[in-house]
Amino acid sequence: MAAPVIETCHIACCANRTPNVVSWGRGGTIAFGTCTSVALYDPQERRVVAVLNGHTGRVNTVQWIHREDCAPESHLVSGGSDNRLIVWEVQNGKFIQSVECKGHTGAVCAVDAIYLEDSKVLVASSASDSTVRLWLCDGAKEAECLHTLSFGNSFMMDVSLALLPGSRVPILACGGDTSQVDLYVLSNGELQKSMSLQGHEDWVRGVTWTSLGGELLLASCSQDCLIRVWRLCAKSGTDAHTEDDHTIIKMKEDVFEVREKDVPSSVFAVTLETVLAGHENWVYGVHWQPPVYKGGELQQPLSLLSASMDKTMIIWAPEEGSGVWVEQVRVGEVGGNTLGFYGCQMSPDGSMIAAHAFHGALHLWCKDQDEKGQWRPGVVISGHFNAVQDLSWDPEGEFILSVGSDQTTRLFTPWRKQDDKQATWHEISRPQIHGYDMQCLAMVGRFQFVSGADEKVLRVFQAPRNFVENFANISGTSKEKLLTSSDAANLPEGASTPALGLSNKAVFQGDLAHKSNEGEFNSVSDQYQSESYFNPLIMTEPPPEDHLLQNTLWPEVQKLYGHGFEMFCLASDSGRALVASACKASKAEHAGVLLWSTATWRQLQTLPCHTLTVTQMAFSPDAQLLLAVSRDRTWSLWRRNPPTAESPEPRFSLHAHTEKDTAVHSRIIWSCDWSPDSKYFVTSSRDKKVIVWGPCGSEESDAPLSPEIKPCSSILDVGDSATAVAFCPTLCSNNSFLLAVGLESGRILLYRWSPDLGSAGGNDWKHCGGTDISQSHALTVKRLRWRPRAGRAGRENQEDGASEGEREEEEESSWVQLASASADHSVKIFNINKRAL
C-alpha cells in the first residue's frame, strides 16, 4: 500500500464557549464542538482522531446517541448557529453526515436523541427561536419533524429524552427560563404535556435522564445553585393506600396517565428524590454515571456529576445503607482569573471526569488506581478559542508558537510518555495572556519572540528559567545544552501579570513568595500568591489549564513604539538581528515598514512604498532582501546595503516594486514567501493566483541583482482566494521546489514547481496532493509555516540501535512537517512524505 502524501500529525483546538457542547461516548471518545466543526478526541491516545466538517455556523451542542446495550455508539448528533442539526453515522470506521434536520429559525442550543424500534432515531432539539422540535430520522437524507413546541417568550436551555419504564413511549424533559422542568410524552404521534416539576427558583440550565432498573431518574440543575433529582416509576392500581398512618413519610407524588391507541393506559408517578446543595454559584451541567455490572456484580455504582460556575465539579452518590445522597468527590480550580465550568462529562468506566470552561479549555481529572482513589489533573488537549492569526517554528524546529484573536500566545511541543511509542503534541506554555486580540509574531531567538496585537505597541518576550527547565524535561532535550549561555544565570524564574495590567513582569528568585512562621506575608507580592502570582513548577508532563494560565507566562523585556495604528504583521531575518513590522493603514504615511535592531531594540529605519496595509513580509533566507506585499495589490523588494563606517547598522533601500498599473495581481496580495536558495519569491492573492517571481540572485552566487523582477512561473490559478503560501525549505527530486497554498475555503494544496521549465504552458506546476475534507480547515487558512529542517519533531530524540537508527534517520529525511493556522480556531501540523509526491 502506497504511503500517504499528507497525514495529520496534530490538531490543537478547544471546545466552543457554550454549554452542552461536549459529550463522552461509551466507546471512550469525547466529541466536542470547535468553531463550525465537531472534533472527536481520544483521551487515551491524547489526540484528536477525526474532525467532522458540515456546519456553516458555530457548533453549540453535541450528543452521542447511546445504545441500550452500552456498546460503542454508531451515531452522533450536533446542532449549530446555522439553525441546523446533523446526525452523523459510522460507515467503514468513519463518521459521515447521514441526516440533516432543517426547520429551526434560530440557533440550536441543546439536543438529545434515543433509538426507537427498527433503528430509527428520535431527536429532540431546542433553539433560540423559543421552540423545541421532535424529529424522526429513519435513514432518509432529511428528517421528519414530528412536533413543534412553542414557548412564546420563554427559552428552553436543555432537553433530554428517555423511554418510559416498561414501554417504548418517549418522554421529553425541558428546562429553561421558566424555572421549572416540563415533561412531555409522545402519545399518538403528538407531544402532550404531562406535568411541570416545580421547585427551582431560577433558570434551569441542565436536565438529563438515566434508567435505573424499572425506573427513571431525572436530574435538573439551576442558577439557584441547586440540583434536584426526581424519580419516575410506573404506578399500578394497588399502589395507593397500602400503608397505614404510622409508616414512613412519603414524598408528594405527581401522577400522570399515558393513553395510546389499542394499548391499555398506564399511570406514572414522579417524586422528588433529593435536593443537592454544595455549589456556590450557578450549576450549568449534570451528567449521570449509570451503574455498571460485570458478571452479575456491581462494578460501578450509580453516581451524578455536576459542574458549576464556582470552578468545581462534584460527584454525588447515594449512601449504601441509608440511600441519602452525599458529596463524594470535589475537584476544580482554586483562585485564578477564569470563570467556571459550562458542563461536565464522565468516562464510561468512571475513572475520568472532564469539564469544559468559559475559555474553551477542557479540564480532565483521572482517578488513581490505588486504594486511596485520589483524583489528579490529567493531560488533555488545548487550543485557541478564537481565530488563530499567525504561527512560527522555533529555529531548531522543536516547538511552535501561535497567536490568536483569543488574546493569547501559546506554545506547543511534542511529548512522549514513557510507555508510549509515539509522541503527541501539547501546549506546555502560554507566554502571553493579553487584553487585546493578537495578530502576529516573529521568533528572534531560540527562546525569544516579538508579538503584535490590536494596539500600537510591539512587545518582546524572553523565556524564563522555569520554562527552559520544564521544556527540557518534557521534550527530552538536555537541560545543560539549553542553559549553557552566559545569560542563563540572569534569567528570571518566571513572570506574573499585575491586576489591571497588560505587561508580564519578571519574577526573580528573591521575589518568590513565602510566608513567615507567624503567617505574615514577607512581600507585597505574597498577597497575590493564591490568585495571580507565579509559582515555579517542576513539570515532567504538559501542565493542566490552571497552571498554563498562571505559571507559564514569559516576562516582557521590551516595548517598541512607533506605529500609528493596530499591528498587522511581523517578520524576522535568519540571523535574528532584525525585525520588520507593519500596521493597519489606509494612507501611505501609515503604511511604511519599520525596521528594528534586536541587539538594541532601537528603530533603525522606515521603509515607505505602499499606500495601504502591508499584509505580510518575509526576509530572504540569506537575510539580504526583504519582501513586503500589500492590500494595494503590489509588492516591494528591499535590498540590504553593505555596512559602512558611517552606517555600521543594517540599512535597506528599495530595489524593485510593482505599480498598480503594471501589477499582475488584481486583488489583495495576502501572502508571500522565499525559496530556500533566496533566488525566487512567491505571492498569493485574493484573485486566486499564485505567482513565482525572480530570479533575484543570492549571496552565494555572484550573479548581480536584477532591478527588473518579473514572473518566472506561469500563473497558477488555485480556484479560490489564496490566503497563505509557503516554500518548503528542502528540495524535492529533480531540484524542484515544494509549495503549500492555503485557501479561503480551508483547504491546503501542495504543488511542485520546476524553475527549469520556465513558464512554458503551465508545465512548471505539478499538483501533487492536498488535504481532504476530513483534514482541511473549516475556515480560512491564515498562515502556513514549514518546519525549518527535514524530519518530524519529537522523533529525533528516540534512541535506537545503530543500524536501526540509521534506517530511521534515512526514513525521517523523506518527511517534512507543515504547520497551519486558521480562522476555525485550530492549529494543525501535517506530516508530508516527499517520496510519495
N, C-alpha and C positions, 0 to 999 in steps of 0.2 A: 504494500500500500504506500502510495506516494506521501511524503511528508507534507504537512500543511504549509502554505505560504505564510499565513498570518494566524497566530494563536494568541488568545487573550491571556496575559500573564497576571494582571491585577486590575481591579476596579475599586477605586476609592469613592464611596458615596455614603449618604446618610438618609435617615427617614425624613419624610416631609413633616412639617410642623403642624400636624393635625392629629386629633385623637383617632382611634380605630384604624390606624394605617399600618399596624404591624400584626402579623398572625403567625403562630408557631404550629407547624403541621405535625401530625403523628409520625410522619416519616423522618422527622428531625430537622426539616428545612424551615428557616424563618423567611417568610415573604413580607416585604415592606414596599410601600410606595416611595419612590425617589424621583422628584420632579414629575415628568409625564410618563415614567416607566414603573414597572414592578420588578424589584430585584429579588432573586432567590439566593439566600445566604446559608451556607453550611457552617454551623458553629464548630463542628468537629474539625473540618479542614481549614476553618478560619478564612474563607474566601467566598466571593460571590460566584456562584456556579452558573447563573444564567440571568439575563435581563430581558424582560418581556416588553416590547415596544408596541403600542397600539393606541393609547390615549393621545389626544391632542391638547388636553389640559392637565393641570396638576392632579395626580392620583391622591384622593382623600381617604379612601377606605379600601382595605384588603382583607379577605377572609378565605381561609381554606374551607372546603366543604367536607366535613368529617364523615367517615363511613361508620356504620353501626358496628362492624367487626373490628374496629380500631386499626385497620390496615392503613398503610400509607395512602394519602389522598391522590386522586387522579383528576380532581377539578379544583379550580381556584377562581374566585370572583373578585373583581375590582371595580370601583366607581370613582369618577373624577369630576373635575370642574368643567369638563366638556359635556356635562349633563348625561353621560352615557355610563352603562355598566357593560363589562366584558366578562364572559365566562371563558376561562382558559382550560384546555383539556390536554392530558398527556397522550401523545401519539409517537410511537417509536422512541420513547425515552425523552422526548422534548415537549415542552408546553407550546401549544398553538392556540390562536384565537378561535374559539368554537362558536360562541353565540354572542350576539350583541343585543342589548336592551335599550331601545330608544323611546323616549316619551316624557321624561322629566324636562321641565323648563328652567331648572336651577341646578346648581352644583350638587352632586350626590355626596352625602356626608357620612352615611352609615349603610352597611349591607350585611345580610346574613343569608344562609342557604342551607337546605336539607335535601336529602334524597327522598323521593316518593317511589311508589311501585314502578316497575318497568324502567328503572334507572332514570326516570325523569327528575329534573332538578327544580325545586321550588325556591325562588329568590325573593327576599323582601328588601326594599331599599327606601331610605329616607333622603330627602333633598331639601335644599333651601327654598324650593317653591312651596313649602308648607304642605307637602303631600308625602304619603307613604304608599308605595306601589308594590303589588304582588305579581310576580312573573312566573310563567311556566316555561321551562326550557326542555324541549323534547327532541333535540338533535337538529332542529331547523336552524338556519342562519340567524333568524331574528326570533326573539322570544315573544310569547303571547302575554299581554298584560291582563291578568285575571280581574284585578280590582284596584281601585284607587281610593285611598282615604284622604280627605281634605281636612286640614286642621285650622283653616281660616288664618288668623294672625299668629297662631302658635307654630312651634317649630320642634319637630322630633329629632333628638340628637343621637339616639341609638335605637336599634331594633334587634330582636332575637327571635328565632324560630325554633320550635320543637314539635314533637308528635305527642298528643295526649296519651296518658298511660292506658295500655290495653286496646289502643285503636290506632288507625292511620290518619286521624284527623289532626291537621296542623293547628297550632296555637301560636299567635304572634304577640310579643310584648313590645310596647313602645314607651320610651321615656323621653321627656323633653322639658320645655319651659313652663309646662302646666304644673310642675312639681308633683305629679302623680304618675303611676305606671298604668297604662291602658292595656287590657288584654282583649284580643280579638280571636275568634275561632272561624276557620274556613269551613262553612257548612253550606251544602247545596250550591257550591260554586261561588259563594259570596262571603266576604269578611263581615262577620257580625260581632258587635261589641258585647263582650260577656260581663266585664266589670272594670272598675278603676280601683287600684290599690292606693289608698291614702296613707300619709304619714310623713313623707319628706316635706321639708319646709323651704326648699329652694330647688333650682333646676335639677332635674335628673340627668346625669351625664352618661351613665352606662347601665345597660341591662344585659343579662346573659342567663340562659337556661342550662341545666345539666340533668341528666337522667340518673335516678338512684333507685334501682330495683323497679318496683311498680309505681314510683312516684317521680315527680319533677321538683327540682329546687330552682328558684329564681333569685338571683342576686341583683340588687339595684344600688347604685351609688350616686351621690348627690353633692351639690355645692354646699349643703348644710353640714359637710364633713362626716356624714354618717353613711353606713352601709346597712341595708335591710335585706334579710333573707326570708323568702316566702316559700312555703311548702304547698304543692298542689297534688291532690290524690283523688282517685275515683271514690265515690261515696255510694254505698249500697243502701237499700231501704231499711236495713236492720241496724244501721249505724246510730240512728237517733235514739235518745233516751235509754241507752243501755246501762248507764252508770247511775248510781243513786246520788243523793245530795252530798254524801260525805267523801266522795272520791276526789281525785286530783283536780286542780284548777285547770280548765281548758281555755286556750286562746279562742277569741271570737272567730267563727268561721264565716267566710263569704262563699255562697253556693251559687253555681250556675248550671244550666242544663244545655246539653247539646242534642239537637234534633236533626236527624238526617233521613232522607227518603229510604223506605224499605229496611230501616235499621232501628231497633228499639232505642229510645232516648237514653242518654247517660247523664248522670249527675256528678259534678266535680266540686270539691271543696278547696278553698285556699285559706291558709292560716299564716300568720306572721311567726316565723320560726325564731328569729333573733334580730336584735339591732346591735351592730358592731361600732363601737366608738373608740377611736385610738388615733385617728389622724387629726392634725391641727389646721388643715387647710382643705380646699376643695378636693374631693375624691373624683378623679377623672376616669379610672378604669378598674374593672374587676374581671377576673379570669378563673374559671373552675378547673381544678385538677381532679377528675373523677377517680374513684377507687380503681386500682389495678390489681387483678387477681392472676396468679400463675399457679397452675396445677391445683386449683381449688383453694389456694391460700392467699390471703390478702398481702400483697407486696407493697402497695402504696395506698394509704388511707385517703379518704375524701378531704380536700382542703380548698381554700379560697384565697386567691392572691389579689391584693388591692394596691393601687398606685395613686399618689396624691401630689398636689402642688406643694406639699410640705417637704418634698425631696426624699420621701421614704416609700418603701414597699413593705407590706405586712402580709405574712402568711397566717391565715386563720384556720382553725380546725376544731371540731367538737371533741371534748374530752371523752375518753373511753367509758368511764363509769357513769358520769352524770349527763353526758350529752351537751353540756354547756359549751358554747363556742368561746374560745380563748385565743389570744395572740400567741403564736408560737415563735415566729421569727420576724425581726425587723431589720431591714438593711436600707442603706441610702447614703446620701452625702451629708456632711456636717459643714456648715458655712459655705463659702464660695459665693460667687456673684451671679448664679444662674437661677432661673425659675425651675419649678419642679417637673414632675413626670406627667406625661399625657396619657400613658397607657402601660399595660403590663402583660406579659405572657410567661407561661411556664413550659419547660420541655416535657415531652411525653412521659419520661420516667421520673420527673420531679426533681432531677439532680441539678437543674439550672433554671434560673429565673432572669428575665430581661425586662427592662423598661426603656421607653423612648422619651426624650426630654424636649423641652421647648426649643433648644438649639439643634434638634435633629439627631443628636448623638444617641447611640444605643448604649445602655449600661447593662452589663452582664455580671451575675454572681453565680459561682459554682459551689456546690456542697462538697466538703471534704469527705473522702470515703472512709475515714476512720470513725471510731465510736463516738467522738465528740460531735461530729457532723457540723462543724463550723462553716459559715458561708463566707467566701472570699471573692473579691473582684476578679473577673476573668478577662482574657484578651478578646477583643471584639472589633469589628470593622468600624471605621470612622471616615469622615469626609466632609466636604463643604456642604452647607445648606443653602447656598445660592450660587449664581453663575461663577465659574472658575475663569478668571480673566487671563492669567499668564502662569507659566511654569518654567523651571530651569533645572538642569542637572548640575551637580557639583562637578568641579574639574576632573575628579577621579571617576565619575560615573557610579558612585556608591549610594547616592540618595537624590531625592527630588524635592525641590521647594515649589510650592504653588501659592498663589494669592487669588482671592475671590471677593465677590460683592457681599459676602457674609462678614466682611471686615476682619478676616483672619489671614495669617500666613501659616502654612502647615508644612511639615517636613515628614516625608515617607522614606522608609528604607526596608530592605529585606531582613527577615529574622527567621532563624530555623531553630525550633525546639530540639532538644537532644534526641528524642525518639522519632523525629520527623525526617523523612528522606528529602523533602523539598522545602525550600524557604518560601515564606509568604510575606507579602509587603504589609507594613503597618505604619501608622502615624506615631512617631516617637517624640515629637516636639511641636509646640505651637509657638514659634518665636515671637509672633506679634498678634495681639488682640487689640484692634483699633476702634476708633469712633467714627471712621469714615470708610466707605466702600473702597477696597483695594483694587488697583488697576494694573500694576506692572511691577516687575522686579528684575534685578540683574545680580548675578554672583560676581563678587570682586575678590575672591579668595576661597580657600577650602571651607572656611567657616565664617565667611563674612558676606553680607549682601546689602543692596540698596533697594528700597521699595518706594513706590509712589501710590498715592490714593487720591480720592476726590478732595484734595486740599492742595495748596500751592507749595507745599514743603516736601522735599525728599528726606527720607530717614535712613541712616546707616546703622546696621546691627552687627554685633560681633558675638560669636558663640561663647557662653560662659564655660568655666572649667567643668561644672557638673554635667553639662550636656556632652562635652567631649568624652568624659569618662564613661557616661552611660551609653553613648554611641559605640564606643569601643566594646563594651560588654555585650550589647545587643547584636552588633554586626559581626563580631568575632575579629575585629581589627586590633592590632597591637596598640595598647594604650601608650606605651613608650614612644612608638612611632608617631603618634598624633600629638604628643606633648613634648617633642624634642626641641621645639623652637624656644629661643630665649624669652619670648614674650609670654610663654605659658605660665611662668611664675607670677606674672602680673594680672592674669585673667581673673575677673570677678567670679565668685561662686555661682551666682545666678542673677535674676532680675525680678523686680516687682513693679506693679503699677499703682501709684498713689490714687486715692479716691478722687474722682472727677478729673483725673489726668489722662493724657494721651501718650506720654513718654514712659518707656520702660527704664526704671532706674537701676543701676548696677548695685548688687548686694555683695559685699566683700566678706571675707572670713570673720573679721571683727564685728561685722554688723549682725551676724546671725543671732536670732532672737533666743533668749533664755530667761528663765525666772530665777530669782534668788531663793534661798531656802525659806525665807519668810513669805514667799509668794508674791513679792513685789516685782514689777517689771523693771528690767535694768536699762531699757532704752525705749525711746518713743515708738520705734518700730515694733516692739514687743506687743503693743496694744492691738496690733492688727494681725498677730500671728495666726489666730484661728480662722480668719476670713480671707485675707488677700495677700498675706506676706509669704515670701519664698521660704520653703523648707527644702534643704538639699536631700535628694533621694539617691539611693544606690539601686539601680534597676538592672535586672538581667532579662527582662521581657518588656514588651511595649506597655506603657502606662495606661491606666484607665482614664476616663474623661475628666474626673475631678482633678487628677494630677496634671493632665495636659493644660487645663485652664489656669492652674495656679503655680505650678512648679517647673514649667518648661519654657518660660519666656526667655528671650535673649535681651541683654542690655543694649540700649540705644547709645551709640557713641558719637553721632554727629547728625546735625540737621543742615540741609542745603537749601538756601533761599535764592530766588532769582526768577522764578516763573510767575506769570500774572494770573494764570487760571489753573484748573484742576489738572493733575498729572495724567498722562496718557500712555507713554511708552518709554522704555529704558533699554540701553544696550551697553555691554562692557567688552573691551578688547581681550584678545587671547592672553596678553601679558598681565591682565588685571591691573593695568596702570591708569586706564581711562574709563570714564563713564559718560555716555551721551544720554541726554534727557530731552523730552518734548512734552508740551502740554496742549490742552484743547485750545483751538484758535479759530476765530472767524475772520481775522485780519492778518496781513503779512507781519505786522510788528510783533505779534504774539507767537507766530509760527516758527520762530527761529529755534535751532537745536543748540542746547547748551552743553559745553564740554567741561568735565570736572577731572581734577587730578586725585587719584586715590591715595597718593602719598601725603598731600596737604589738605585735601578736600576744599581747595580753592577753585573758583570758576576760572577756567583758562580762556574760554573763547565763546562767542556766539556765532552760529553759522546760519545766516539768513538766506533763504532761497524760496521757500514755499509760501503760499498765500492762505492755506487752510491747514487744519490739524495734520501733523505728521503722525501717521498711523502705526508705523513700525520702522525700526532701524536695525542695522547689522554691520558690525566690523568684519572685514575680511579676515580669514584665519591668520594671515601674516601681519595683521594689525596695521597695514599701510593704507587701507581705504575704508571709508565709512559711507554706507549706503542708507538713504532715507527715502521712504515712499509716503505719499500724502493723499488726503481727501481731494486735493486739487487735480488728481489723476496723473500726476507727474512724479518722477523720481529725480533725486540729485545724488551725485557721487563726489565725495570729498577726499582729497589726497593729502597724506601726511607729508609735511615738508621736512627736509633734513635739519637736524638741530644746528644752531649757530652759537657763536659766543654771546651774541646779544640776546638770543632767544633759545636757551637750552631746553625749555619745556616744549612739549609737542604742540605744533601748530598745524592746522588744516586749511587748505584752500579749495575752492570749488573747481572740480576737474571737468565734470560733464553733467548735463541735466537735459531733461526733455521739456519742451514747451507745450502749452496747451494745444496749439495748432498742429504740432508735429507728434504729439503723444500717440502711441499705438493703443493704449488702453482708453476706453471711452467712459469708464465709470471709476469709482473709488478704487485705488490700489490698497488692498488690505494687508498684504504680507510680502516679505522678501527674505532671501537667504543667499549665502555664498557657497560655491562649490569648494570642496576641501583643498583644492590647489590654488585658490584665490584668483583663478582666471575668469570665472563666469559668475554671474548672479542671476537669480530668478525672481520674477514678480508675479503675483496673482491678484486678481481683481474681481469686483462685483460683475464685470462684463463677461464672466465665465472663462476668461482667457488666462493661460499660464504661458509666460514667455521667458526664455533664457537669453541673457544679453552678454556681450563680450566680443572677443577676449580682452581682458584688462591687463594682462601681463602679471608678473609676480616678483617677489623679492629674489627668489632663487634664479629665475630666468632673467637674462639681461635684456629681454625684449622691452622696448620703451612702451610707456602707457599711451595708448591712442586717445586723443581728446574726443574723437567721434566714436561713440559706442552704440552699436546697432544690434537689433535682434540677430542672434546666431542660431536660433532654432526656428522651426515652423511654429505657428501659433497653435497651441493646444487648447481645444475647446472641451472643457470638462462637463458641460451640460448644466452647471449650477454655479451660483456665486462661490468663487474660490476664496475662502476666508483665511486659509493658513497654508503655508508651503514650507518645505524644509529639505535640504540636500543631506543625504546620508554621508557621514564623514569617511566611510570606507567604500572603495570602488567595487563594482561588480565585475564579472568576467568581460573580456574584450575592452577593458578600461572605460566601460560605460558608467554613467552616474545613476544613482537611485534617488528618486524624489518621492516624497509623500505630499499629497494635496488634500487638505481638509475642506469640506463643503458646508454650505449653509444648512443643508439637509441633515448633517451629522455624519455622513459617510466619509471615509478616508480612502483615497485611491493611491495606488503605487504605480509609478512609471519608471522605465529606464530610458535615459536619454544618451544618445551617442553623438558627441561633437563631430566625429569624423564624417558622419553622414550629412552634416550641414542641415539646411532647411529644405532639402530636395523632397518635395511631395509629401512631407509629413512622415517620411520613413525613419526620421531620427527619434521619434517617440514610440515606445512599445509599452502598452498597458500590460502589467504583469500581476495584477491582483488588486484586492480591495477588501474592505470589511463587509461582511454580510449583514442582514438585518438584525441578527442577534448580537453582533459585535459593534455595530455602529452606534454613535451617539444619537440621542433623540432630538437634540437641537444643535445649533451652530457650533462648529469646531472653532475655538478661539485661538488655539496655539498648538503647534507641533514642534517637538524637540527630539532629535536623535540622541541616544547615549553617545558620549564623546569617544568611546572606543568600542571595539567589537566584543562580543560575548554578552552573557546575561548576568546582571547584577545579582550577587548573592551566591553565585556558583564558583567564583574564583577561589573562595576560601575553603572549599571542600578538599579534604586530604584523601588521596587515593594512592595506590601503588604506583611505582614509576612508570611502567609500561601503560597501565590503565590510565594514569594521569596524562600521559602524552596523547593517548587516543582521545581522552576527554577534552584536552586543550585544542586538539585539531577540530573536534566536533564543535566546540564552543566558538571557534573563529568563524564558522559559517553562519552564526546567528548575530543579529543586531537587534537593538531594542528601540522602540519608538514610544514616546510619551505624548499624550494629547490632553488638552484641557477644553472643556465645553461649557456652553450656557446651560446644559442639562444638569449642572451641579457636580459632574463627575470628573475624576482624573483617571485615565486608562493608560495602561502600559501593555504594549503588544510585543511579542517575540516574532521576529521575521526571519525565516530561513532563506538566505541568499541562494543556496544551492537549488531551491525549488522555484526560483524566479525564471 
